Amino acid sequence: MLAICLFFVWFALSVVAAEEPQTSFDDMVASDEVQLVEFYHPLCGTCKEFAPTFEELTEQVRGKMQVHRVSVADRIGEKVAIEIGALDEGIPNIRLLNHKGDRSGTKIMIGEDPPPSATVLKERIDAIFVDYPTSNLRGAKYLKSDEVPEL
């Protein structure tokens, strides 16, 4: 009986561990690569409506930056969203972590209802970079945070 209980405890812990994100927030911040991060909640109607648009945006920037979806429904995602300030502003929320050590990110979209199209979001991302369009982000020069266009 004890062996069966221990098996279920081990199984439950292994399932929880399997749900941990592959990349931690600290890893994202420490990376030299540009990171596009969407914060969402699986029960949020606007987030569900926005999911295909985010997939389209992901296709447009694939290979040019790392893309992450962070659910605020789990404890780790919620902690990251609180730290970056995304939870206070509304979801869905998209941030661009565009330099090593960037822990707040450049705001690309904040809880807009209805959400903008992938084309509009790509234009917002393109507007952030000075010398290179998103077709070649590696080694791009970035605008200073006070030069980033307001949403």
C-alpha positions in Angstrom: 0.0 0.0 0.0 2.8 2.4 0.9 4.5 1.6 -2.4 1.3 2.5 -4.3 1.0 5.8 -2.4 4.7 6.7 -3.1 4.2 5.9 -6.8 1.3 8.3 -7.0 3.2 11.0 -5.1 6.2 10.5 -7.5 3.9 10.5 -10.5 2.2 13.7 -9.4 5.5 15.5 -8.8 6.8 14.3 -12.2 3.7 15.7 -14.0 4.1 19.1 -12.2 7.8 19.1 -13.1 6.9 18.4 -16.8 4.7 21.5 -16.9 7.6 23.8 -15.9 8.6 26.1 -18.8 11.6 25.1 -20.8 13.2 28.5 -20.5 13.1 30.5 -17.3 12.6 34.2 -17.1 16.2 34.6 -15.9 17.4 32.6 -18.9 15.4 34.9 -21.2 16.8 38.0 -19.6 20.4 36.7 -19.7 20.1 35.9 -23.4 21.8 37.9 -26.1 18.9 37.2 -28.4 15.7 39.3 -28.7 12.8 37.8 -26.9 9.1 38.3 -27.8 6.9 37.3 -24.9 3.1 37.1 -24.8 1.4 36.9 -21.4 -2.1 35.4 -21.5 -4.6 33.5 -19.5 -6.2 30.3 -21.0 -9.7 31.4 -19.8 -9.4 35.0 -21.1 -11.8 35.5 -24.1 -9.6 38.2 -25.7 -6.6 36.0 -25.3 -8.4 33.1 -27.0 -9.5 35.5 -29.8 -5.9 36.7 -30.1 -4.2 33.3 -30.2 -4.4 32.9 -34.1 -3.0 36.4 -34.5 -0.1 35.7 -32.2 0.6 32.5 -34.2 0.7 34.6 -37.4 3.0 37.1 -35.8 5.2 34.2 -34.6 5.5 32.9 -38.2 6.5 36.4 -39.3 9.4 36.7 -36.8 10.4 33.0 -36.7 14.2 32.7 -36.8 14.7 36.4 -36.0 13.9 36.3 -32.3 12.9 33.8 -29.6 9.1 33.7 -29.1 7.5 32.7 -25.8 3.9 32.3 -24.5 3.6 32.7 -20.8 0.4 31.6 -19.0 -0.4 33.8 -16.0 -2.6 30.9 -14.8 0.3 29.0 -13.4 2.4 30.2 -10.5 5.6 30.6 -12.4 4.0 32.6 -15.3 2.1 34.7 -12.8 5.3 35.5 -10.9 7.1 36.5 -14.1 4.1 38.6 -15.2 4.1 40.4 -11.8 7.8 41.0 -12.0 7.7 42.5 -15.5 4.5 44.5 -14.7 2.4 42.8 -17.3 -0.3 41.5 -14.9 -1.1 45.0 -13.7 -1.6 46.3 -17.2 -3.9 43.7 -18.7 -3.7 40.7 -20.9 -3.0 39.7 -23.5 0.2 41.6 -23.1 3.2 41.4 -25.5 6.7 42.6 -24.5 9.9 42.7 -26.4 13.0 42.0 -24.3 15.4 43.6 -26.6 18.7 43.6 -24.8 20.6 41.5 -22.2 19.4 42.2 -18.7 16.1 43.8 -19.9 13.6 42.8 -17.1 10.6 45.0 -18.1 10.6 44.9 -21.9 9.3 47.2 -24.5 5.5 47.2 -24.6 4.2 46.0 -27.9 0.5 45.3 -26.9 -1.3 45.8 -23.6 -4.7 44.3 -23.2 -6.2 45.8 -26.4 -9.7 44.7 -27.2 -10.1 44.1 -30.0 -6.5 43.1 -30.4 -4.5 44.5 -33.4 -3.6 42.5 -36.4 -0.3 40.6 -36.8 0.7 43.2 -39.4 0.2 46.1 -37.0 2.2 44.3 -34.3 5.0 43.6 -36.7 5.1 47.3 -37.6 5.3 48.1 -33.9 8.3 45.7 -33.5 10.0 47.1 -36.7 9.6 50.7 -35.3 11.8 49.8 -32.3 14.9 48.9 -34.3 17.1 51.6 -35.6 19.5 50.1 -38.1 17.9 46.7 -39.0 14.4 45.6 -39.7 13.2 42.4 -38.1 14.4 40.5 -41.1 17.9 40.6 -39.5 17.6 41.2 -35.8 20.8 39.6 -34.6 23.2 42.4 -33.8 20.5 45.0 -34.2 21.0 48.4 -32.7 18.1 49.5 -30.5 16.4 52.7 -29.7 16.9 54.1 -26.2 13.8 53.4 -24.1 12.8 57.0 -24.1 12.8 57.0 -27.9 10.4 54.0 -28.3 7.1 55.1 -29.9 4.1 55.3 -27.5 1.3 52.8 -28.1 
